[in-house]
Amino acid sequence: MEMIGYISLFFVGLVLGTLGGGGSILSVPILVYLFSIDAVMASAYSLFIVGTTSLVGTFLKLNAQMVNLRIGFTFGLPSLIAIFSTRRWIIPALPEVIVQTEGFLLSKRGLILGFFSMLMILASLTLLNKKNDPQSGGEQHSSIFLVFIGMLTGLLTGFVGAGGGFLIIPALVYFTNMCFKSAVGTTLLIITVNSLLGFIGDVINYQINWYFLLSITGLSVVGILVGIKTTVNVSTQTLRRSFSWLIMSLGTWILFREMFY
């Protein structure tokens, strides 16, 4: 199973490079189900893997002028504060058993993964319901609006320990009317900052196996290099719909597995 996990982590980077998000929704289940890592530690490792991989992708997208820096930093900085605070204080404060009755048990793992899967399904439906895909760089929304959306997204992604692309891309496409390819590049920038600085909270709280983490991160970095090269001539509508169906499928699978296994 671990060998399958190593191969799968290459596809984490491939998906990030191709679709701009979805790295965390792949890496968390891979770490939990294939490497048998605790859900909280898996979410911590996911932040580092996705953040480092996205950093490489951000440089490539900047060269292609597919990153909106104004929206990226206005949205990303409040999101960063929210995700760091959540990882540093809220997640460690949660008990291992959230609710327990005679016929029902809700664990910390079940809460995180269940919430994770429902967010994925909701985000996919939002993108699928958006019919048009404008070619502009995004509407000029007020900074206060972007700050609010950024903070809300940061709280949600911090809770599930994800880079946040599966939420940030729908938010940018839906609320700023940004075309999908620009949203991908801008999201990689936001994911880089959020994930790597959010990971600092986990370094403080947990013992990190750096040899293992750096090894699997290297596989993901190779994947994003391949993924970005393959999307140059792919239409934005195809990418958007592929991303939507990917996160809906994975979200449904995780929810089903946690409910019935």
N, C-alpha and C positions, 0 to 999 in steps of 0.2 A: 504493500500500500504506500510506503514511503517513496518508492521509486516512481509510482504514479504521481505522487505529490510533487516531486521535483520537476517532472515533466509539465505538470499543470501550472507550476509557478512561472514557467516560460510564457504560458498563455495569459497569465495575469498581465504581464508587460505588453503582450501582443494586443490584448483588448484595450488597454490604456492608450496605446499608440493608435489603434484603429478608431476607437469610439470616444476617447477622451475621459472615460469614466468606467466604472465597473470593476476596477482593480480590487477594491476592498470587498465587493460582494462576491468575488471569486476567492480572494486570499483567505478571508475569515473561514469559510466552509472548508477550504483545503487544509488549513492548519488544524481546525477542530476535528474533522472527520478522517483525514488521511494521516496526519501526524499525531493525533490524539493529544493535542494541546488544549489546556483549559480555555474556555471561551473568553475570559477576561485577558489572559496572556496572549491569546491569538489576536485579539483586537489591538493589543499593544504592538505586537510584531507587524500587524497589518499596516499600522500607521507609518512605520519606518520603511517597509517594503514599498508601499504606494508612494510615500513622500519622496524617497530617493529616486524611484523610477520616473515619477512625474517631473522631477527637477531636470532630468535629461531631456524629457519631452518638451519642457518649457523652452529650453534654449533652441531646440529645433523649430518650434512654432514661432518664436520671436524672429528668427531669421526669415521665416515665410510671411511675416507681418500678419499673423493670425491670432494676436493677443491684444485685447483691449485693456491697457494698463490702468486707465482711470476707473473703469468698472471693476477691474480685478482687485485693486487696492481698497477702493471704497467698500466693496462687498467683503473682501477677504480679511481686513484687519479686525472688524468687530466679530467676524466669524471665528477668527483665531483666538480672541479673548474668551469667547464662549466655549470653544472646544477645549482649551487648556484648563479652564476652571472646572469644566465637567469631568475631565480625566483626572485632575489633581485632587478634587475634593468630593464630588458627588458619587462617582463610581466606587472608590474605596470605602465609602460610607454605607453602601448597600449591603445588607446581610446576605449570607449564602441562601437562606430560605426566606423568600418574600412573604408568602402566604401558605399556611398549611392547615388543612382541615382533615376530617376523617376520610374523605374521598377525593381530596384535591391537594396537589402540591405545586406551587409555583416557585421555582428556584431562580437564583440570580442569572444562571445560564439561560433558562427558559425565557425569562423576561427580556434579556438582551437580544437573543436570537429571534424571538417571536416579534418583538418590536421592529427589529431589523427587517424581517421578511415583509411585514405589513407596509413599512415605508417604501420598500422596493416596488411592491405591487401598485401602490398609490402613485409613485413617481412615473412608472411606466404608462399608466393610464393617462396621466397628464400630458405626456409627450405624444401618445397615440391620438389624443383628441385634438391636438393642435394641427390643423390641416395645412396651413401655409408655412413656407420656410423662406423668409425674406433674405435678401442678399446684402443687406446693410450691416453696418457694424454694431447696431443696437440703438434704441431710442435713448434720449438724454433724460433719464429719470432723475429726480431730486436725490441728493446725497442722503437725506434723512430716510427716504424710502429704502435705498440700497443698504443702509446701515441696519435698519430693522430686519430686512430679509436675511442679511448676512448673519446677524446674531441668532435668529431663529434657526437657520440652517446649521450654524455652529453647535448650538445646543443639541440638536438631533443627531448630528454626525459624531459629536463627542460622546454621546450616550452609547451609540452602537460601535464606537471605535473604528469608524470608516473614514477613508479619505474624503468622502462626501461627493464624489463626482456623480453618483446616481441621483443625488438631490440637487447639486449645484447646476448641472446642465439643464434640467427641466426648469429651474428657477430663472436662469439667465434667458433661456429661450422664451419662456412664458411671460416673465415680467419686464424684460428689456427689449423683446422682439429681435434679439440678436440671431443672426443666422447660425446654423448648427456648427459649422466649421470654426467660426470665430468663438462660439461658446466653448468648443472643445479646447482651443488654445488658452483661453482665459481661465477655464476651469483647471487646467493643468498647473497654471501659476498659483491659483488659490489652494489647490490640493497640496502643492509643494510646501507652502508656508504653513498651512493648517496642520498637515500631517507631521512634519518634522518638529515643529515647535510644540505641538500637542503631545508628541512622543516624549518630550522632556519630563512631563508629568509622570509618565510611566517609568522612566529611568529612576526617578526619585523613589517611586513606590515599590518597584519590583526588581528582582535579580534577572538580568538579561543574559541569555546565551549568545554572545556576540559572534562566535565562530559559525554557529548554525544560521543566525540571522543574516550575516553578511554573505554567506554562501547562497542562500535562497534569493537574496536581493539581487545578486549578480545575474542570476537566471532571468529575473524579471526585467532587468535593464536591457539585456540582449533582446528580449521580446518586444520592448517598446521601440527599439531601433528598427526592427523588422516591420512592426505595425505601422509606423508613421510613413515609411517608404511605400507601403502598399495602398495607401488611401489617397494618393495625389489625384488620381483620375476617377475616384468614386463619388457619385452624386451625394449631396447633403441629405436628400430625402431618404435614400437607401441607408445611409449611416444612422439617421435618426430612428428609423423604424427598426433597424437591426438592434440598436442599443435598447430600445423600448422592450422588444420581445425577449432579449437576453435577461434583463433584470426582472421582468415579469415571471419568466420561467424559473429562474433561480429563487426568487422570493416565494413562489408557490411551493417549490420543492422543499425549501428549508422549513416553511410553516407546516407542511404535511409531515415532515420527518419529526419535528419537535412535538407535534400533537399525538402521533401514533406510535412512536418508538421510544 
